[in-house]
Each structure stands twice: as structure tokens, then as C-alpha cells.
Amino acid sequence: MTYAIQWVRSLIFIIVMYVALLPWGIVFAIPAVISRRYAILCCRSYCWFIKWFAGWMIGLKCEVRGTPPQDEVLIAAKHQSFLDVLMIYGDIPAGRFIMKDILKYAPVVGQFGLRVGCIPVKRGKRGAAIKQMVADVAAGRLFPGQLIIYSQGTRIAPGVKAPYKIGTGVLYKELGQDCVPVAANVGVFWPKRGIYRKPGVAVVEFLPRIPAGLEVNEFMKQLEDAVETKSNELMREAGFTAIDT
């Protein structure tokens, strides 16, 4: 398949991906108001559709490895593109993200994100949001499920080294829950910006959980070592070699 053909197929894929949000939002609008579980079903079914469509339209297969958690845990994941969001959420029963505040105003995405329990965070206000989250958990105001946080705070392109933010450690300590690290190589195929999507096998892998109760510094070290080591392995497996070590 030539670059030009793959670029056109990628463009069609992106258009369909965003246009599909509208019928999903319409079909599930009333059920989602009635029950949160319908909002979760809406989001998960959309994730399943996009993963299937990516394999069919652009030749990008999606593979989830490891054991997705079913209990209430903190998930700390590698974030390289929108695809890892879809792959993680589609394979856990009741996920909710810490998301950028501006996303709550996005049509369909914002409304359903809030309904499933995603937590909007304003830029520069992450620390305050974490304190509020901890208070809400203690008061029983948060929905049960799996809280997903991207420890580096934003999408990180393959081969780029970026620090892990201490907020993940604060949440881990205050929530008192196990943490499931998640590694990924999806950025090799689905870039942070641009239209072109490469064919191949995108992988996210749920790694062995880190038990609750560690000191924050030790937890952060174990988390970063686990996620970065496995993500680098997955990227090399996908043919990416320009890894900053």
C-alpha cells in the first residue's frame, strides 16, 4: 500500500471516527440520563467500534495484553495518542479519566465523560484537583470503578523522555488502592498530531499491579521503571528504534 493511499484511508478513518460520535450520542442520550451504566456502555461500544474500524480501514490492529483490572484500582498509563485512551477504556468495566477541563465542553465527549465519572482538571490546577478528588473519595462522592491517570500529564511521542508527575503518587497514597501500570506502543502508529496512521499492531499492556502501602518515592520509581521499560520493549517490537535512554 502506497503512502498516498494510506494517507487517504487515514483521512477517511479520522472523519468517520469523529462523525460517529453523533449517532452514538443520540442513541444513548436518554438511557445515559436514566443510568450511568448506559453511559459506560455507550463509551465502551464506541471504543470497540473504533478499534474494529481501525483494523479494517487502515490496517491497524489493536492488541490488549495482560489482565485488565475489574476491581477498584488506580491505573497509571503511558499516553501517546487518543488510541491508548480507547484501548484502555474499552477493556475495563467502569473506567473514568482525569481529563483536561476544556474537554467537558466538547460535544458528546464532554457530556458522556462527566456522566461516567471523568474528572476535569484545569491547566495549572492539577494539585488542587487531586486534593478535591481525595476528599470526594473519602466522602463517597465519586463513582466506583477504575481511575485512570496519565502520569506524565500529556501525550508523549515515542522516543521522548518526560518526567513522571508526583500527583500520581499522591493519589496512590491517599486512595490506598493498588496501582495497575499500563505500557503502550500506540504512538508508533498513531501520532500525537497529523493525519497519517501506520498499519501494524498497536499494543497496550496491563502490567503486574503495584500493591498499596508503599512510600510515594518508592512507588513512583517502581511505576516509572515498569511503564518505561515495557513501553520501550513494545516500541522496539513495533520496529521503533530511536528511543532516548
PLY file of the C-alpha trace (Angstrom):
ply
format ascii 1.0
element vertex 245
property float x
property float y
property float z
element edge 244
property int vertex1
property int vertex2
end_header
0.00 0.00 0.00
1.50 3.34 -1.04
1.89 6.31 1.31
-0.73 8.31 -0.62
-3.35 5.56 -0.40
-2.68 5.02 3.30
-2.94 8.78 3.88
-6.35 8.91 2.19
-7.55 5.89 4.16
-6.28 7.57 7.33
-8.22 10.72 6.50
-11.42 8.73 5.92
-10.84 6.90 9.18
-10.44 10.15 11.14
-13.58 11.67 9.60
-15.65 8.58 10.41
-14.21 8.44 13.93
-15.46 11.93 14.76
-18.72 11.80 12.80
-19.63 8.53 14.57
-19.75 10.38 17.88
-23.05 11.99 16.88
-25.16 8.84 16.35
-23.65 7.25 19.44
-24.55 10.33 21.46
-28.09 10.46 20.09
-28.85 6.76 20.62
-27.57 6.73 24.20
-28.61 10.25 25.27
-31.77 9.34 27.18
-30.56 5.95 28.52
-27.41 7.64 29.83
-29.51 10.12 31.80
-31.50 7.26 33.29
-28.48 5.20 34.32
-24.71 5.68 34.38
-24.24 2.13 33.13
-25.73 3.12 29.77
-23.25 5.97 29.52
-20.46 3.46 30.17
-21.91 1.11 27.55
-22.03 3.97 25.06
-18.36 4.83 25.61
-17.16 1.23 25.60
-19.12 0.30 22.46
-17.68 3.34 20.67
-14.18 2.20 21.68
-14.89 -1.29 20.32
-16.17 0.14 17.04
-13.14 2.38 16.52
-10.73 -0.48 17.24
-12.56 -2.70 14.73
-12.73 0.08 12.15
-9.01 0.87 12.54
-8.16 -2.73 11.68
-10.45 -2.73 8.66
-9.80 0.74 7.24
-6.14 1.49 7.98
-4.73 -1.93 8.81
-4.01 -1.02 12.42
-4.84 -3.94 14.68
-5.32 -3.34 18.40
-4.00 -5.83 20.95
-4.53 -5.66 24.69
-2.14 -7.74 26.78
-2.08 -8.56 30.44
-5.10 -8.65 32.73
-7.37 -5.58 32.77
-8.44 -4.93 36.40
-12.04 -5.49 37.39
-11.85 -4.05 40.91
-11.37 -0.51 42.16
-7.77 0.43 41.42
-5.67 3.33 40.21
-4.49 2.83 36.62
-1.34 4.77 35.71
-0.79 4.60 31.96
1.57 5.62 29.20
-0.13 8.18 26.96
0.97 8.53 23.34
-2.25 9.21 21.41
-6.04 9.04 21.52
-5.83 5.35 20.64
-4.49 4.29 24.04
-7.47 6.07 25.64
-9.85 3.94 23.55
-7.96 0.71 24.12
-7.72 1.08 27.88
-11.30 2.25 28.41
-12.77 -0.44 26.16
-11.22 -3.24 28.24
-12.14 -2.22 31.78
-15.63 -2.29 33.29
-16.03 1.19 34.75
-13.16 3.49 33.89
-13.00 7.20 34.48
-10.22 9.55 33.43
-8.62 12.62 34.85
-9.18 14.79 31.76
-8.41 18.31 30.56
-11.05 20.74 31.74
-11.72 22.04 28.23
-12.92 18.59 27.13
-16.06 18.90 29.24
-17.32 21.44 26.69
-16.73 19.13 23.72
-19.97 17.83 22.16
-20.84 14.26 23.23
-17.33 13.62 24.62
-17.77 16.15 27.41
-21.27 15.17 28.43
-20.64 11.44 28.45
-17.22 11.88 30.04
-18.78 13.66 33.01
-21.60 11.10 33.19
-19.21 8.16 33.50
-17.30 9.98 36.22
-14.33 11.59 34.45
-12.73 14.37 36.46
-11.96 17.64 34.63
-8.73 19.37 35.65
-7.79 22.93 34.68
-4.30 23.55 33.37
-2.06 24.53 36.27
-4.66 23.41 38.84
-3.75 19.72 38.97
-2.69 19.81 42.63
-5.97 21.38 43.75
-7.93 18.87 41.68
-6.12 15.95 43.30
-6.89 17.29 46.78
-10.55 17.63 45.83
-10.56 14.11 44.40
-9.15 12.65 47.59
-11.80 14.50 49.60
-14.55 13.26 47.28
-13.34 9.67 47.59
-13.30 9.94 51.39
-16.84 11.32 51.35
-18.08 8.65 48.92
-18.95 11.20 46.24
-17.00 9.59 43.40
-18.39 6.83 41.22
-16.83 3.40 41.89
-14.54 1.96 39.26
-11.05 2.35 37.86
-9.49 5.81 38.00
-7.12 6.32 35.03
-4.34 8.87 35.20
-1.56 9.67 32.75
1.46 10.09 34.98
3.40 12.28 32.54
0.43 14.62 32.27
0.10 14.69 28.48
0.75 12.70 25.30
4.41 11.82 24.91
5.76 10.95 21.48
7.79 7.74 21.08
11.45 8.28 21.86
10.84 11.36 24.02
11.71 11.22 27.71
9.46 13.19 30.08
9.20 13.26 33.89
6.51 11.47 35.85
4.42 13.90 37.87
4.14 13.41 41.62
0.34 13.75 41.52
0.06 10.07 40.66
1.98 9.23 43.83
-0.23 11.49 45.92
-3.35 9.80 44.59
-1.86 6.36 45.15
-1.08 7.18 48.78
-4.34 8.93 49.62
-6.66 6.49 47.85
-4.99 3.48 49.44
-5.60 1.39 46.33
-3.36 -0.90 44.30
-2.00 0.64 41.10
-2.01 -1.10 37.74
0.68 0.31 35.40
-0.07 0.28 31.66
2.56 0.37 28.91
1.92 1.20 25.25
3.45 1.50 21.80
0.48 3.12 20.04
2.33 6.34 19.24
4.48 4.44 16.74
1.38 4.05 14.55
-0.96 6.85 15.66
1.00 10.09 16.17
0.23 12.90 18.56
-0.56 15.17 15.60
-1.16 14.71 11.90
-3.41 12.58 9.70
-1.26 9.64 8.62
-1.80 6.37 10.53
0.60 3.47 10.00
-0.63 -0.12 9.65
0.65 -2.60 12.20
-0.21 -3.89 15.68
-0.79 -1.30 18.40
-0.40 -2.74 21.88
-1.34 -1.64 25.37
-0.27 -3.95 28.16
-1.64 -4.08 31.69
1.36 -4.84 33.91
1.52 -6.55 37.33
-0.07 -4.33 39.92
1.89 -2.36 42.47
0.34 -3.07 45.88
-0.97 -0.29 48.07
1.08 0.93 51.01
4.47 1.82 49.53
6.15 5.13 50.23
5.47 7.63 47.46
9.08 7.82 46.24
9.40 4.04 46.03
6.04 3.78 44.29
6.98 6.40 41.70
10.27 4.63 40.99
8.57 1.26 40.53
5.88 2.81 38.35
8.26 4.64 36.03
10.61 1.68 35.73
7.77 -0.70 34.88
5.97 1.53 32.37
9.03 2.89 30.59
10.83 -0.46 30.35
7.83 -2.28 28.93
6.81 0.61 26.64
10.31 0.68 25.18
10.13 -3.08 24.61
6.76 -2.74 22.87
8.02 0.10 20.68
11.09 -1.91 19.66
8.77 -4.82 18.89
6.87 -2.47 16.57
10.10 -1.53 14.78
10.81 1.77 16.53
14.46 2.14 17.50
15.01 5.86 18.25
14.47 5.51 21.98
16.00 8.06 24.34
17.66 6.16 27.15
0 1
1 2
2 3
3 4
4 5
5 6
6 7
7 8
8 9
9 10
10 11
11 12
12 13
13 14
14 15
15 16
16 17
17 18
18 19
19 20
20 21
21 22
22 23
23 24
24 25
25 26
26 27
27 28
28 29
29 30
30 31
31 32
32 33
33 34
34 35
35 36
36 37
37 38
38 39
39 40
40 41
41 42
42 43
43 44
44 45
45 46
46 47
47 48
48 49
49 50
50 51
51 52
52 53
53 54
54 55
55 56
56 57
57 58
58 59
59 60
60 61
61 62
62 63
63 64
64 65
65 66
66 67
67 68
68 69
69 70
70 71
71 72
72 73
73 74
74 75
75 76
76 77
77 78
78 79
79 80
80 81
81 82
82 83
83 84
84 85
85 86
86 87
87 88
88 89
89 90
90 91
91 92
92 93
93 94
94 95
95 96
96 97
97 98
98 99
99 100
100 101
101 102
102 103
103 104
104 105
105 106
106 107
107 108
108 109
109 110
110 111
111 112
112 113
113 114
114 115
115 116
116 117
117 118
118 119
119 120
120 121
121 122
122 123
123 124
124 125
125 126
126 127
127 128
128 129
129 130
130 131
131 132
132 133
133 134
134 135
135 136
136 137
137 138
138 139
139 140
140 141
141 142
142 143
143 144
144 145
145 146
146 147
147 148
148 149
149 150
150 151
151 152
152 153
153 154
154 155
155 156
156 157
157 158
158 159
159 160
160 161
161 162
162 163
163 164
164 165
165 166
166 167
167 168
168 169
169 170
170 171
171 172
172 173
173 174
174 175
175 176
176 177
177 178
178 179
179 180
180 181
181 182
182 183
183 184
184 185
185 186
186 187
187 188
188 189
189 190
190 191
191 192
192 193
193 194
194 195
195 196
196 197
197 198
198 199
199 200
200 201
201 202
202 203
203 204
204 205
205 206
206 207
207 208
208 209
209 210
210 211
211 212
212 213
213 214
214 215
215 216
216 217
217 218
218 219
219 220
220 221
221 222
222 223
223 224
224 225
225 226
226 227
227 228
228 229
229 230
230 231
231 232
232 233
233 234
234 235
235 236
236 237
237 238
238 239
239 240
240 241
241 242
242 243
243 244
